Amino acid sequence: MGANFQFDKMLPSIDIEAKSITDPKRQVQVFTHDGELWLRIGAINQEDSGVDRVTVKLSAQHAKEIIAAIESGIAYLGGG
C-alpha cells in the first residue's frame, strides 16, 4: 500500500539556505505509510524529485508537540 499524503506543498524557504536561487521553495509533506506518520522536507526547488530530501517518523506525541508549536507561532503572528 502506498503513502497517503495529508499535506504536500511547495513552501517558501529561507534565502540564506538557497544561496543564489531566486524565490526558493521546499516541498513539505506529511504522510502516512506502513502504519506510521512521516514528515518530509525536500531540497531547494526540487518537487517530487527524491533528491536530498529529509524524512522523519513522528510519534503521536511528537506530532502533537509540533501542532502546539505551530499554533503558538500562529498566535504570535496574530492569527489566532
C-alpha positions in Angstrom: 0.0 0.0 0.0 1.3 3.4 -0.9 1.7 6.6 1.0 -1.3 8.7 1.9 -0.4 12.4 1.8 -2.2 14.7 4.2 -0.1 17.7 3.2 2.1 18.2 0.1 3.0 21.8 -0.9 6.0 23.8 -2.0 6.6 26.4 0.7 8.9 29.5 0.8 12.4 28.7 2.1 14.9 30.9 3.8 17.1 32.9 1.3 20.4 32.1 3.1 19.9 28.4 2.5 19.2 28.9 -1.1 22.4 30.7 -1.9 21.8 32.5 -5.2 18.4 30.9 -6.1 15.6 33.4 -6.5 12.3 32.7 -4.8 13.5 29.5 -3.1 10.9 26.9 -2.1 11.0 23.5 -0.4 8.5 20.7 -0.7 6.9 19.8 2.6 4.9 16.6 3.1 3.1 15.0 5.9 2.0 11.4 5.1 1.2 8.0 6.5 2.8 4.9 5.2 3.0 1.4 6.6 1.1 2.4 9.7 3.4 5.3 10.6 3.3 9.1 10.4 6.0 10.9 8.5 7.2 14.5 7.9 9.4 15.1 4.8 11.2 18.3 3.6 12.8 18.4 0.2 15.8 20.2 -1.3 15.5 23.7 -2.6 13.3 24.0 -5.7 13.1 20.2 -6.1 9.4 19.0 -6.3 8.8 15.2 -6.3 12.4 14.6 -7.3 13.5 12.4 -4.4 16.8 14.4 -4.3 18.3 15.4 -0.9 15.1 15.1 1.0 14.9 14.5 4.7 12.2 12.3 6.2 11.4 11.8 9.9 9.0 9.5 11.6 6.6 11.2 14.0 5.2 9.6 17.1 1.7 10.8 18.1 3.3 12.8 20.9 5.8 14.5 18.7 3.1 15.3 16.2 1.0 16.9 19.0 4.1 18.9 20.1 4.6 20.2 16.5 1.0 21.1 16.2 1.2 23.0 19.5 4.3 24.8 18.4 2.7 25.8 15.1 -0.4 27.1 16.9 1.8 29.1 19.2 3.5 30.6 16.2 0.2 31.4 14.6 -0.9 33.2 17.8 2.4 35.2 17.7 1.6 36.3 14.2 -1.8 37.5 15.4 -3.7 34.8 13.6 -5.3 33.1 16.5 
